[in-house]
Amino acid sequence: MAQVSSSGIASGLDINSIVKQLVLVERKPIDVAQRKQIAIAAKLSAFSALSASFSNLKSTLSPLRLFSSFQSKAASSTESSVVAVAVNDSQSSVVGSSTISQVTSLARAQKLASAPFASATASVGTGKITVKVGSGVETAITIDITHSSLTQIRDKINTANAGVTASVLKSNDKEYKLVLQSAKSGVENTLQVVITDDDANSTDASGFSLLADLTEIQSAKDAQFLLDGATITRSSNTITDAIDGLTITLLKKTQGDEEVTINVDPNTTTIKGNIDTFVAAYNEVIKALTVAQTFDPTKKGGPLLGNPAAQTITKLFRLLPKERVPDLEGLFGSLSDIGITAQSDGTLTVASAKLNTALGKDPLAVGRVFSVVDKKADPTVVTPTSGIADRVFKAISELLDMKTGRLSSEQKGLRAVNATIDKEVTRLEKHVSDFEKRTRDKFSKLEGVLSGIQGVGSALNRQVTQLENLTSFISRRNSNSNSTSGV
């Protein structure tokens, strides 16, 4: 059917304008539905942001849930250039101090050097090198003609994992030696090297037999020092079994009466850092919940204003940090006891001086406020307890559970509603399109009828005009006839 023009020729109406206004009225349900979708999108965005905030908060709780985190120790040395120290096991280390004196020797590995060769790349010969380190197993390394230069023999030894490292020492332009060094220091790790020349004579100081003439250029030594008056001898300068939970590294020999004090203290810096990180993440969650449920300065309501799920979550997470830990014995029983208190807006604040005092007095008592404490964590515990960090962690885990979590369920519900609205909008769009087509068809038919009526009227007008003209003609003719008769 032909498109109706913007102005009806027959009717004189602005048909396009009329149809447009009628379509706008018909589209109102679509506009309402799309406004609902905008609100749903805002809610989904808010819940997604909350999920991210809760996930971040959950990650900060992991160290605080572990009682071992509050057993963390820090070790220091009064002369770190002479003796370095580090904690390798906080639970077994003990707070206190020890003295190291008279570091009389440092451990070192044995080194053997071969007879000199004129070139690093000249062929040495073929045969077998059998290496044994201390009381370990023997390793046989076969050298064939394709690997017979000094550098190639070096590489073969290094890839054999025999407990020995090889290098080529250049004394001058015409003197190169193969150097073998035990991979481990100490007198118990000396090298035993047997050279077998393929020419069946391993002592003729010719070809491969030249490697048999090994000279010790560095003897093996043990480390020796006094620890709290007791003489300690070890094959390595890195010692992990002298003081429980500590790794001691000897770097230099002491001079005269020089003493080095090793101190072990509670690692309160790390513990406080973990607590501060938790409080910051918790406050971000509370602020996000608040913003999503209140009016902004423009008096526009937050996307979750009045949302029951958001209200329940807010109430739960505002209450959890205020609770006392049930069945907890000791100096502290709640966050407020150690200087962490809730403000009127629900956020937490840390009184650093009070927290530092609590950590200095008894870091384990602080740990019991936060973490899971059972027989496994602390053999002395009578009644197992679940601290604030553990309880908040579990609450967040339930909240974020992909199948049953409140946040996940809310988002799934909103997506389902949005999908239903999508289908309804599609249906309504088709309805409006059909309505517009029907309306335009009706106006087109009306124009046709009016055009037809106008056509009939025009024909009648023409006939009337013709009749009038005929009547006028007859009248004039009669008048002329009468005039002639009178003459």
C-alpha positions in Angstrom: 0.0 0.0 0.0 1.3 3.5 -0.8 2.8 5.5 2.1 0.5 8.3 3.3 2.0 11.7 2.8 2.9 13.9 5.8 -0.2 16.0 5.0 -3.5 14.3 3.9 -4.4 15.9 0.6 -8.0 15.0 0.9 -8.4 15.6 4.6 -5.8 18.4 5.2 -4.6 16.6 8.3 -0.8 16.3 9.4 -1.1 12.5 9.4 2.6 11.7 10.2 2.4 13.9 13.3 -0.9 12.3 14.4 0.6 8.8 13.9 3.8 9.7 15.8 1.8 10.9 18.8 -0.4 7.8 18.8 2.8 5.6 18.6 4.4 7.5 21.5 1.3 6.7 23.6 1.5 3.1 22.6 5.2 2.9 23.5 4.7 3.9 27.1 4.8 0.3 28.4 8.1 -0.2 26.6 9.5 3.0 28.2 8.4 1.7 31.6 10.0 -1.7 31.0 13.3 -0.1 29.9 13.4 2.1 33.0 13.1 -1.0 35.0 16.0 -2.5 33.1 18.1 0.6 33.9 17.3 0.2 37.6 18.2 -3.6 37.4 21.5 -2.8 35.6 22.4 -0.4 38.5 21.6 -3.0 41.1 23.6 -5.6 39.2 26.5 -3.2 39.1 26.2 -2.5 42.8 26.1 -6.2 43.7 29.0 -6.9 41.5 31.1 -4.1 43.2 30.1 -5.5 46.6 31.2 -9.0 45.6 34.6 -7.6 44.6 34.9 -5.7 47.9 33.9 -8.8 49.9 36.4 -10.9 47.9 39.2 -8.5 48.8 38.1 -8.5 52.4 38.2 -12.3 52.4 41.7 -12.3 51.1 42.9 -10.1 54.0 41.4 -12.5 56.5 43.5 -15.5 55.5 46.6 -14.7 57.6 44.5 -13.6 60.5 42.6 -16.9 60.7 45.9 -18.7 61.2 47.1 -18.8 64.8 50.6 -19.4 63.5 50.5 -15.9 62.0 50.5 -14.5 65.5 53.5 -16.8 66.4 55.5 -15.0 63.8 59.0 -14.1 64.9 61.6 -11.7 63.6 65.3 -12.3 64.1 68.1 -9.7 64.0 71.9 -9.6 64.3 73.9 -6.9 65.9 76.6 -7.4 63.3 74.8 -8.4 60.1 78.0 -8.1 58.1 79.6 -10.9 60.2 76.6 -13.1 61.0 73.2 -12.9 59.2 70.1 -14.5 60.7 66.6 -15.3 59.6 63.6 -17.1 61.0 62.8 -20.4 59.2 60.2 -21.7 61.6 58.3 -19.2 63.8 56.6 -21.9 65.8 59.8 -23.6 66.9 61.8 -20.4 67.4 61.9 -18.9 70.9 61.9 -15.3 71.9 65.2 -14.4 73.4 68.9 -13.8 72.5 72.0 -15.8 71.8 75.7 -14.8 71.5 78.1 -15.9 68.7 81.8 -15.3 69.3 85.1 -16.5 68.0 84.1 -17.3 64.4 87.6 -18.9 63.8 87.0 -20.4 60.4 84.5 -20.3 57.6 83.4 -23.4 55.7 84.8 -23.8 52.2 84.8 -26.4 49.4 87.8 -28.3 48.2 89.3 -27.3 44.8 91.5 -29.4 42.5 93.4 -28.2 39.4 94.8 -30.3 36.6 98.1 -30.0 34.9 98.3 -27.1 32.4 97.2 -27.3 28.8 98.2 -25.0 26.0 94.7 -24.3 24.8 91.2 -24.5 26.2 89.9 -26.0 22.9 92.8 -28.4 22.1 91.9 -32.0 22.3 92.8 -33.6 25.6 92.0 -37.2 24.8 89.3 -39.7 25.6 88.6 -41.8 28.7 86.5 -41.8 31.8 86.3 -39.6 34.9 85.0 -41.2 38.0 84.0 -38.7 40.7 82.9 -39.2 44.3 82.1 -36.5 46.9 82.7 -37.5 50.5 80.8 -40.6 51.3 78.5 -40.2 48.4 78.0 -42.4 45.3 80.4 -42.6 42.4 79.5 -41.0 39.1 81.3 -42.1 35.9 81.6 -39.5 33.1 82.6 -40.8 29.7 84.6 -38.5 27.4 84.5 -39.4 23.7 86.4 -37.9 20.8 83.5 -35.4 20.1 83.8 -34.0 23.6 87.5 -34.1 24.3 88.6 -30.5 24.6 89.1 -28.9 28.0 85.9 -26.8 27.7 83.9 -29.7 26.4 85.1 -31.9 29.3 84.1 -29.1 31.6 80.6 -29.0 30.2 80.2 -32.8 30.4 81.2 -32.8 34.1 78.7 -29.9 34.9 75.8 -31.7 33.2 76.5 -35.0 35.0 75.1 -33.8 38.3 78.0 -35.5 40.1 78.2 -33.1 43.0 81.1 -31.3 41.5 81.4 -28.1 39.4 84.1 -27.7 36.7 85.6 -24.6 35.3 88.6 -23.7 33.0 91.2 -21.5 34.7 93.3 -19.3 32.3 96.7 -18.6 34.0 98.1 -17.0 30.8 97.7 -17.2 27.1 99.5 -20.6 27.0 98.3 -22.2 30.3 94.8 -23.5 30.9 93.8 -25.8 33.7 90.6 -27.8 34.5 89.4 -26.9 38.0 87.1 -29.2 39.9 85.3 -27.9 43.0 83.1 -29.8 45.4 79.5 -28.5 45.3 79.4 -28.8 49.1 81.7 -27.2 51.6 83.3 -28.9 54.6 86.0 -31.6 55.2 83.4 -34.3 54.8 82.8 -33.4 51.2 86.3 -33.7 49.8 86.7 -35.0 46.2 87.8 -38.3 45.0 88.7 -38.3 41.3 89.9 -41.3 39.3 91.0 -40.9 35.7 90.9 -43.8 33.2 92.7 -43.2 29.9 91.4 -45.0 26.9 95.0 -45.8 25.9 95.1 -48.2 28.9 97.8 -46.2 30.6 96.4 -43.6 33.0 99.8 -42.7 34.5 101.9 -41.8 31.5 101.3 -38.0 31.9 100.2 -37.9 28.3 96.8 -37.1 26.7 93.9 -37.9 28.9 96.2 -39.0 31.7 97.2 -35.4 32.2 93.9 -35.0 34.1 95.1 -37.5 36.7 97.7 -35.0 37.9 95.3 -33.0 40.1 96.7 -30.6 42.6 94.7 -29.2 45.6 94.6 -25.4 45.2 92.0 -25.0 48.0 91.5 -27.3 51.0 88.2 -28.1 52.4 87.3 -26.5 55.7 84.5 -26.6 58.3 83.0 -23.6 59.9 83.8 -23.2 63.6 82.5 -20.7 66.1 81.3 -20.4 69.7 77.5 -20.2 70.4 76.7 -19.2 73.9 80.1 -20.6 74.9 79.7 -24.0 73.1 82.0 -24.9 70.2 80.0 -25.5 67.0 81.4 -27.1 63.9 79.5 -27.4 60.7 80.4 -28.2 57.1 78.4 -25.2 55.8 78.4 -21.5 56.6 74.6 -21.7 56.5 73.5 -23.4 59.7 69.8 -24.4 60.4 70.2 -26.7 63.3 72.1 -24.7 65.9 69.2 -22.5 67.2 65.6 -23.8 66.9 63.7 -22.1 64.1 66.7 -19.9 62.9 69.0 -20.0 59.9 72.4 -18.6 60.7 74.8 -17.5 58.0 78.4 -16.9 58.8 79.9 -14.2 56.5 83.2 -13.3 58.2 85.5 -14.3 60.9 85.3 -12.3 64.1 88.2 -10.1 65.2 89.6 -10.6 68.7 86.8 -10.4 71.4 84.1 -9.4 68.9 80.7 -10.8 69.7 77.5 -10.9 67.7 74.1 -10.9 69.5 71.2 -12.7 67.8 67.8 -11.5 69.0 64.5 -13.2 68.4 61.3 -11.1 69.0 57.6 -11.4 68.1 57.1 -10.1 64.6 54.5 -7.5 65.7 55.2 -5.3 62.6 53.8 -8.0 60.3 51.0 -8.8 62.6 49.9 -5.2 62.9 50.2 -4.8 59.1 47.8 -7.7 58.6 45.3 -6.2 61.0 45.5 -2.7 59.4 45.0 -4.3 56.0 41.9 -6.1 57.3 40.4 -3.0 58.8 40.9 -1.0 55.6 39.3 -3.7 53.5 36.4 -4.0 56.0 35.8 -0.3 55.9 35.6 -0.3 52.1 32.9 -2.9 52.3 30.9 -0.9 54.8 31.2 2.3 52.8 30.2 0.5 49.6 27.1 -0.9 51.4 26.2 2.5 52.8 26.6 4.4 49.4 24.5 1.8 47.7 21.6 2.3 50.1 21.5 6.0 50.7 20.7 9.2 48.9 23.5 11.1 47.2 23.9 14.9 47.3 21.5 15.2 44.4 18.8 13.4 46.4 19.0 10.4 44.1 18.6 7.1 45.9 21.3 4.5 45.8 20.6 1.4 43.6 20.1 -0.8 46.6 18.0 1.6 48.7 15.4 -0.6 50.4 16.8 -3.8 49.1 16.2 -6.5 51.7 19.3 -8.5 50.9 21.5 -5.4 51.2 19.9 -4.5 54.5 20.5 -8.0 55.9 24.1 -8.1 54.7 24.8 -4.7 56.2 23.3 -5.7 59.6 25.3 -8.9 59.7 28.6 -7.4 58.9 28.2 -4.4 61.2 27.5 -6.8 64.1 30.2 -9.4 63.6 33.3 -7.2 64.6 31.5 -6.1 67.7 30.9 -9.5 69.1 33.0 -11.1 71.8 34.6 -14.5 71.0 32.8 -17.2 72.9 34.7 -19.4 75.3 37.8 -17.3 74.9 40.1 -17.2 77.9 43.0 -14.8 78.3 43.8 -11.1 78.3 41.5 -10.2 75.4 38.1 -11.3 74.3 37.0 -8.8 71.5 38.4 -6.4 69.0 37.6 -3.5 71.3 39.9 -5.0 73.9 42.9 -4.6 71.6 42.0 -1.1 70.3 39.7 -1.8 67.3 36.3 -0.1 67.7 33.3 0.5 65.5 32.2 4.1 64.6 28.7 5.4 64.2 28.9 4.9 60.4 29.8 1.2 60.9 33.4 1.5 60.0 36.3 0.4 62.2 39.1 2.5 63.7 42.4 1.3 65.1 43.9 2.9 68.2 47.5 2.1 67.3 48.9 2.7 70.7 46.5 0.3 72.3 47.0 -2.3 69.7 50.8 -2.0 69.9 50.6 -2.4 73.7 48.4 -5.5 73.3 50.8 -7.0 70.8 53.8 -6.2 73.0 52.1 -7.7 76.0 50.9 -11.0 74.4 50.6 -11.4 70.6 49.2 -14.9 71.1 46.3 -13.5 73.1 45.6 -11.0 70.3 45.8 -14.0 67.9 43.1 -15.8 69.8 40.7 -12.9 69.2 41.1 -13.3 65.4 42.0 -16.9 64.6 41.0 -20.5 64.8 42.5 -21.9 68.0 42.3 -25.7 68.5 44.6 -28.4 69.8 46.4 -28.5 66.4 47.1 -24.8 66.5 47.9 -24.6 70.2 48.3 -27.9 72.2 47.6 -26.0 75.4 44.1 -24.9 74.4 41.3 -26.3 76.5 38.2 -25.2 74.5 38.6 -24.6 70.7 37.5 -21.2 69.6 36.7 -19.4 66.3 37.9 -15.8 66.3 36.5 -12.8 64.6 38.6 -13.2 61.4 37.5 -16.8 61.1 33.8 -16.0 61.6 33.9 -13.1 59.1 35.7 -15.3 56.6 33.1 -18.0 56.9 30.2 -15.4 56.6 31.8 -14.0 53.4 32.3 -17.5 52.0 28.6 -18.2 52.5 27.7 -14.9 51.0 29.8 -15.4 47.8 29.0 -19.1 47.3 28.1 -19.4 43.6 25.2 -21.8 44.2 23.6 -20.7 47.5 25.2 -17.3 48.4 23.0 -14.3 49.0 24.9 -12.1 46.6 25.0 -14.7 43.8 21.3 -15.4 44.3 20.4 -11.7 44.1 22.3 -11.3 40.9 20.8 -14.5 39.4 17.3 -13.2 40.3 18.0 -9.8 38.7 19.3 -11.4 35.6 16.3 -13.6 35.3 13.9 -10.6 35.7 15.9 -8.7 33.1 15.7 -11.6 30.7 11.9 -11.7 31.2 11.6 -7.9 30.5 13.8 -8.4 27.4 11.2 -10.8 26.0 8.4 -8.5 26.9 10.1 -5.5 25.3 10.6 -7.6 22.1 6.9 -8.5 22.2 5.8 -4.8 22.8 8.1 -3.5 20.0 6.4 -5.8 17.6 3.0 -4.7 18.9 3.9 -1.0 18.4 5.3 -1.7 14.9 2.0 -3.5 14.0 0.0 -0.7 15.6 1.8 1.9 13.5 1.3 0.0 10.3 -2.4 -0.5 11.1 -2.9 3.2 11.9 -1.2 4.3 8.8 -3.3 1.9 6.7 -6.5 3.3 8.3 -5.5 6.9 7.5 -4.6 5.8 3.9 -8.1 4.3 3.5 -9.6 7.4 4.9 -7.7 9.5 2.4 -9.0 7.2 -0.4 -12.6 7.6 0.7 -12.3 11.3 1.1 -10.6 11.5 -2.3 -13.5 9.5 -3.8 -16.1 11.8 -2.2 -14.2 14.8 -3.4 -14.1 13.3 -6.9 -17.9 12.7 -6.9 -18.5 16.3 -5.7 -16.4 17.7 -8.4 -18.3 15.7 -11.1 -21.6 16.9 -9.7 -20.3 20.5 -9.7 -19.3 20.1 -13.3 -22.7 18.7 -14.3 -24.5 21.5 -12.4 -22.3 24.0 -14.1 -23.1 22.4 -17.5 -26.8 22.4 -16.7 -26.7 26.0 -15.6 -24.9 26.9 -18.8 -27.5 25.0 -20.8 -30.3 26.7 -19.0 -28.7 30.1 -19.6 -28.3 29.3 -23.2 -31.9 28.2 -23.7 -33.1 31.3 -21.8 -31.0 33.6 -24.0 -32.3 31.8 -27.1 -35.9 32.1 -26.1 -35.4 35.7 -25.4 -33.9 36.4 -28.8 -36.8 34.5 -30.5 -39.4 36.6 -28.7 -37.7 39.8 -29.8 -37.8 38.7 -33.4 -41.6 37.9 -33.3 -42.5 41.3 -32.0 -40.8 43.0 -34.9 
